[in-house]
Amino acid sequence: MKRLKITSVMLSAIMCVSMLATPVGVMADETPSETPAVSETQTEAAEEKEPEETEKQASVKSEEKEPEASEKTEEPEAEEKQEPAETEKQESEPAEEEKTEEGEEQVPQESVKNKAANGIIHSGITYGDNGDYVKYEIDDKGKLTIKGVGQIPVHIFGKDEFEKETIEKVKSIVIDDKRITSIADNCFVYFTNLKSIKIPGHIVKIGSYAFRYCENLETVEIANGVTAIGSDAFESCTNLKSISIPDSVTTIGDYAFYECQSLASVKLPKNIKLIDEGLFCGCKSLTKISIPNGVTMIGDNAFGGCSSLTSVVIPETVTLIGYVAFVDCASLKEVYIPDGVNTIGKSAFTNCTSLESITLPTGLTSIPDYLFSGCTSLIKVDIPKNVTKVEGGAFNKCTSLTEVNYGGEFGKLTISNNNNGDLFKVAINYETKSTNSLTASGKTATVKYKKLKKKKQNVSRASVITVSNPKGAVTYKLASVSKKKFKKYFKISSSGVVSIKKKLKKGTYTIKCTVTAAGNDDYKPVTKTVTFKIKVK
């Protein structure tokens, strides 16, 4: 474009020169032939040197008329630049689509590169509130490693359309940063392929619904340091088989293990004060549970539907058992209710079809509606003298009931006519003490032979015998030793301390001991035989 404009200027100049040259030729008649020759030569020279002169004149023009030259020079550049700009605008939508497609294609490309290096198939960073954030990596074996600061947020992988696809890759979780302090509510909901999780001690709280519907979760390790487990935290983790909760935990929210249908055993922390509502409801594989001493209340529906539960130990500290607390516990054969319990909710033991006998606590003043309704195997009931009323349907459909003992006087107990027909069929024994609730079992203790060679050894009662719920003073007495000739080496004090004489040979000795609870005004005395073992090695 520049050269075309400059050439037109030159052509104009040449034409002016030729016009001036013509009159000169006419006036100089003597040399007419030379004039045109010179003109042609100059013209040819001008035409031959047109590019050089163009560039020189362009440079001269740019110096002499700098503003105009700059304008002329920039105009075509501006025009050239505008063309691609207009093209970009016109093609902006396809371009964005191409970028989106390229972005989608880049994910597997990066994954392949990372996988070749260290097995990482997905990684990123997610920000929460108050400066919290997490960095995450998922390797090709499905292990999710989490680092960061503060709380692990809900939607750890963001809220995009690929979140579900990413969640399905996770099989295990490792939290590898002491700066992370808690797990948010709903954090790992529907991580359906998750099989194991290790929760370190620097995690203070596990949020509500944190692992809800993690249906393939099998093992959970909770380290000492965690203090709280939120409501429904492990709800419907249907493959969770066992969990040990450290003593640092002081609160467990309601329904935390609701419908954990494979959960067979649980170790509860000693510092909790409440078995909250629905805590183990629907845990149909749970076979036994020991409630820690210090718990004061068993909430509504806490063990409802635990159809495999055969026994439960309720500590003396409990004062309240909630509504339908043990409803539909079809395998429950025995349950001890301590005397400190003064309130039992309606239908608490409804449909406990394997329950054969029950001794009610002395702190109870009335038996609530439908308390033992549908307990078709219930044969014997001991009612303490402080109870004055049996509410409607308390013993409804107790078709096997044959013995009812009441510790109070005749005429003191009022029985509702509403659905208590089976109770009226039984001849109630008045002013009869309740059965002593003593339970005892043996253990194995070990004694070192080297020490026994020098002097006798004492073994504490707690090391060989576990005693629960006795009524009245408890005493112990040696009954027998498996090897009769060695009976002289053993002695048991009335308080249960086992003394072993020195020089006893190496071996295992099986010992039988009688445990007697003397009873009191409300309970009969009882004696039970317990077997324990002493190993000398």
GUKOLKOL-913220 format. One line per field, with one value per residue (C-alpha): residue number from 1; x, y, z. Coordinates in steps of 0.25 Angstrom, whole numbers. Layout:
BEGIN
k: NUM ... $
c1: X ... $
c2: Y ... $
c3: Z ... $
***
This chain:
BEGIN
k: 1 2 3 4 5 6 7 8 9 10 11 12 13 14 15 16 17 18 19 20 21 22 23 24 25 26 27 28 29 30 31 32 33 34 35 36 37 38 39 40 41 42 43 44 45 46 47 48 49 50 51 52 53 54 55 56 57 58 59 60 61 62 63 64 65 66 67 68 69 70 71 72 73 74 75 76 77 78 79 80 81 82 83 84 85 86 87 88 89 90 91 92 93 94 95 96 97 98 99 100 101 102 103 104 105 106 107 108 109 110 111 112 113 114 115 116 117 118 119 120 121 122 123 124 125 126 127 128 129 130 131 132 133 134 135 136 137 138 139 140 141 142 143 144 145 146 147 148 149 150 151 152 153 154 155 156 157 158 159 160 161 162 163 164 165 166 167 168 169 170 171 172 173 174 175 176 177 178 179 180 181 182 183 184 185 186 187 188 189 190 191 192 193 194 195 196 197 198 199 200 201 202 203 204 205 206 207 208 209 210 211 212 213 214 215 216 217 218 219 220 221 222 223 224 225 226 227 228 229 230 231 232 233 234 235 236 237 238 239 240 241 242 243 244 245 246 247 248 249 250 251 252 253 254 255 256 257 258 259 260 261 262 263 264 265 266 267 268 269 270 271 272 273 274 275 276 277 278 279 280 281 282 283 284 285 286 287 288 289 290 291 292 293 294 295 296 297 298 299 300 301 302 303 304 305 306 307 308 309 310 311 312 313 314 315 316 317 318 319 320 321 322 323 324 325 326 327 328 329 330 331 332 333 334 335 336 337 338 339 340 341 342 343 344 345 346 347 348 349 350 351 352 353 354 355 356 357 358 359 360 361 362 363 364 365 366 367 368 369 370 371 372 373 374 375 376 377 378 379 380 381 382 383 384 385 386 387 388 389 390 391 392 393 394 395 396 397 398 399 400 401 402 403 404 405 406 407 408 409 410 411 412 413 414 415 416 417 418 419 420 421 422 423 424 425 426 427 428 429 430 431 432 433 434 435 436 437 438 439 440 441 442 443 444 445 446 447 448 449 450 451 452 453 454 455 456 457 458 459 460 461 462 463 464 465 466 467 468 469 470 471 472 473 474 475 476 477 478 479 480 481 482 483 484 485 486 487 488 489 490 491 492 493 494 495 496 497 498 499 500 501 502 503 504 505 506 507 508 509 510 511 512 513 514 515 516 517 518 519 520 521 522 523 524 525 526 527 528 529 530 531 532 533 534 535 536 537 $
c1: 0 11 19 6 4 18 19 7 14 27 19 13 27 32 20 23 38 34 25 35 45 36 37 52 53 44 52 65 63 78 78 64 69 77 66 56 68 71 57 55 68 64 50 56 66 54 46 58 61 46 47 60 54 41 48 56 45 36 47 49 33 33 44 38 23 25 10 4 14 11 -4 -2 7 -2 -15 -12 -6 -19 -27 -19 -21 -36 -38 -34 -41 -54 -52 -50 -63 -70 -64 -65 -75 -68 -55 -61 -66 -53 -46 -57 -54 -39 -41 -48 -37 -26 -31 -28 -15 -11 -16 -7 5 3 0 13 20 14 0 -8 -21 -28 -24 -28 -31 -44 -46 -56 -60 -51 -38 -40 -35 -32 -22 -26 -20 -26 -17 -19 -23 -34 -27 -31 -20 -25 -16 -19 -24 -37 -49 -51 -62 -75 -73 -58 -57 -66 -80 -77 -84 -72 -72 -80 -70 -59 -66 -68 -52 -50 -48 -40 -37 -24 -24 -10 -8 -9 -15 -28 -37 -51 -59 -71 -86 -89 -75 -74 -88 -91 -76 -82 -69 -61 -56 -48 -45 -34 -38 -26 -26 -24 -39 -47 -61 -67 -79 -93 -96 -81 -81 -96 -99 -85 -91 -77 -70 -64 -54 -53 -41 -43 -31 -31 -33 -46 -56 -70 -77 -89 -103 -105 -90 -90 -104 -107 -93 -98 -85 -78 -75 -68 -63 -55 -58 -47 -49 -46 -60 -70 -82 -89 -101 -114 -115 -100 -100 -114 -117 -102 -108 -94 -89 -86 -78 -76 -66 -72 -64 -64 -66 -80 -92 -103 -107 -115 -128 -127 -112 -112 -126 -126 -113 -118 -104 -101 -100 -96 -93 -87 -91 -80 -82 -85 -96 -109 -119 -122 -130 -143 -141 -126 -126 -139 -138 -125 -131 -118 -115 -115 -110 -108 -101 -107 -99 -104 -102 -114 -127 -135 -139 -146 -158 -157 -142 -141 -153 -152 -139 -144 -132 -130 -131 -126 -125 -122 -128 -121 -129 -125 -135 -147 -153 -156 -163 -175 -172 -157 -157 -168 -167 -154 -159 -147 -147 -150 -149 -148 -146 -151 -143 -147 -147 -159 -172 -181 -180 -183 -192 -188 -175 -174 -185 -182 -171 -176 -165 -166 -168 -165 -166 -161 -168 -162 -171 -170 -178 -192 -198 -197 -202 -210 -204 -191 -192 -201 -198 -189 -195 -184 -184 -186 -179 -181 -174 -178 -170 -182 -194 -207 -216 -205 -203 -213 -214 -221 -231 -227 -220 -214 -222 -210 -205 -219 -217 -205 -206 -197 -188 -189 -178 -168 -154 -149 -138 -124 -118 -104 -96 -81 -71 -57 -44 -30 -18 -3 7 22 29 42 35 27 39 43 30 15 8 -6 -15 -26 -41 -43 -32 -40 -54 -64 -76 -87 -100 -100 -111 -105 -91 -82 -73 -64 -60 -51 -59 -49 -37 -36 -24 -28 -14 -11 -23 -14 -6 -18 -26 -37 -41 -55 -52 -48 -32 -26 -13 -3 7 22 28 15 19 18 4 -10 -20 -35 -42 -56 -61 -74 -79 -90 -99 -106 -118 -126 -140 -144 -135 -133 -119 -112 -100 -93 -81 -70 -59 -46 -31 -17 -6 8 19 $
c2: 0 10 7 10 23 28 23 32 44 41 39 53 59 52 57 71 70 64 76 86 79 79 95 95 85 94 106 100 96 93 81 75 61 61 66 55 45 51 51 36 33 40 34 20 23 28 16 7 14 15 6 13 26 22 17 30 39 31 33 48 50 43 52 65 62 53 54 51 40 34 35 29 18 14 14 1 -5 -2 -7 -20 -22 -19 -31 -42 -35 -35 -49 -53 -46 -53 -66 -64 -75 -86 -82 -83 -97 -101 -96 -104 -116 -114 -112 -125 -132 -127 -134 -148 -143 -138 -150 -159 -150 -150 -165 -168 -160 -163 -170 -157 -157 -145 -133 -119 -109 -105 -93 -92 -81 -73 -76 -91 -99 -113 -119 -133 -144 -157 -168 -179 -189 -179 -174 -159 -151 -138 -127 -113 -103 -103 -111 -121 -114 -120 -122 -125 -126 -114 -113 -116 -127 -136 -137 -150 -156 -152 -157 -171 -172 -171 -184 -180 -166 -162 -148 -144 -130 -127 -113 -119 -119 -124 -130 -122 -127 -135 -135 -149 -153 -163 -167 -181 -187 -183 -195 -189 -176 -173 -161 -155 -149 -134 -135 -130 -132 -141 -134 -138 -147 -147 -161 -164 -174 -179 -192 -200 -194 -206 -200 -187 -184 -172 -167 -162 -147 -147 -141 -141 -149 -142 -147 -157 -157 -172 -174 -185 -189 -203 -211 -205 -217 -211 -198 -194 -180 -174 -169 -155 -154 -148 -146 -155 -149 -156 -167 -166 -181 -182 -194 -199 -213 -220 -214 -226 -219 -205 -200 -188 -177 -176 -161 -160 -157 -160 -171 -162 -164 -175 -176 -191 -192 -203 -209 -223 -230 -224 -235 -229 -215 -210 -196 -189 -185 -170 -171 -165 -167 -177 -169 -172 -183 -184 -199 -201 -212 -218 -232 -239 -232 -243 -236 -222 -217 -204 -197 -192 -178 -178 -172 -172 -182 -175 -178 -191 -191 -206 -209 -221 -226 -240 -248 -240 -251 -243 -229 -223 -210 -203 -198 -184 -184 -177 -174 -184 -179 -186 -199 -199 -214 -217 -229 -234 -248 -256 -248 -259 -251 -237 -231 -217 -206 -201 -187 -189 -185 -189 -199 -191 -194 -206 -207 -222 -224 -235 -242 -256 -263 -255 -265 -258 -243 -237 -224 -216 -211 -196 -199 -196 -196 -205 -197 -202 -212 -213 -229 -230 -243 -248 -262 -270 -262 -271 -264 -250 -246 -233 -228 -220 -223 -228 -218 -207 -211 -205 -212 -206 -215 -210 -221 -227 -240 -249 -243 -246 -260 -261 -263 -251 -254 -242 -238 -246 -241 -239 -248 -244 -238 -243 -247 -253 -258 -264 -259 -264 -259 -261 -263 -263 -276 -270 -261 -272 -281 -270 -266 -267 -259 -251 -249 -239 -242 -233 -241 -254 -251 -240 -237 -228 -223 -231 -228 -228 -231 -241 -252 -262 -277 -287 -299 -308 -309 -317 -325 -329 -331 -316 -310 -308 -298 -289 -280 -270 -259 -255 -242 -251 -249 -262 -266 -276 -283 -284 -295 -298 -305 -299 -301 -297 -299 -298 -293 -292 -282 -279 -264 -260 -248 -246 -239 -228 -224 -224 -235 -250 -255 -263 -271 -274 -283 -277 -284 -276 -280 -278 -280 -282 -280 $
c3: 0 3 -10 -18 -12 -13 -28 -32 -26 -34 -47 -45 -43 -56 -64 -59 -63 -77 -79 -76 -85 -97 -99 -97 -109 -118 -115 -117 -132 -133 -124 -125 -125 -112 -104 -105 -103 -90 -86 -89 -82 -69 -70 -71 -60 -51 -54 -52 -38 -34 -22 -17 -19 -13 0 0 -2 8 18 15 16 29 34 28 31 43 48 34 31 44 42 28 33 45 37 29 42 49 37 38 53 52 42 52 63 55 52 67 70 59 63 78 81 74 80 94 90 85 98 106 98 99 114 115 107 116 128 123 117 130 137 128 131 146 146 139 149 163 160 163 154 160 168 172 183 189 198 210 219 228 220 221 209 205 195 190 181 177 172 162 174 179 191 194 201 208 213 216 227 236 232 221 213 207 192 194 179 176 171 156 148 149 164 164 155 163 176 170 169 184 192 204 210 218 225 224 231 245 242 238 250 246 236 231 231 219 215 209 207 196 195 191 187 200 208 219 226 236 245 252 266 261 255 267 261 251 245 244 232 229 224 221 211 209 207 204 216 224 234 242 250 260 267 281 281 273 283 276 265 259 257 246 244 239 235 226 225 223 221 234 243 255 260 273 278 286 300 296 290 299 290 279 272 270 260 257 254 249 239 240 237 238 251 260 271 277 287 293 300 315 316 309 317 308 298 289 281 271 272 268 263 252 255 253 254 267 277 290 296 309 313 320 335 335 325 331 320 308 298 290 280 284 281 273 263 268 265 268 281 292 304 309 322 327 338 351 347 337 342 329 318 307 298 290 294 291 283 273 280 276 282 295 306 318 322 336 339 351 363 360 348 351 338 326 314 307 299 303 302 292 284 291 287 294 307 318 331 336 349 350 358 372 367 358 363 351 339 326 315 306 313 310 300 290 299 296 303 316 328 340 345 358 362 373 385 381 368 370 356 344 332 320 311 319 318 306 298 309 306 314 327 339 350 356 369 376 387 393 401 395 390 388 373 363 349 337 331 317 310 322 321 322 335 341 338 347 362 367 379 389 398 391 389 375 369 372 359 362 349 350 340 340 333 332 340 338 349 346 351 354 365 370 373 383 390 389 379 381 369 371 369 357 350 351 353 347 356 352 358 372 382 396 401 392 397 390 394 387 382 374 366 353 358 373 378 375 383 395 387 385 395 392 403 405 397 385 386 381 388 381 390 385 377 369 356 343 336 335 346 345 358 362 372 378 378 388 388 401 396 404 407 393 387 390 393 382 380 366 362 354 347 344 341 346 337 343 333 $
***
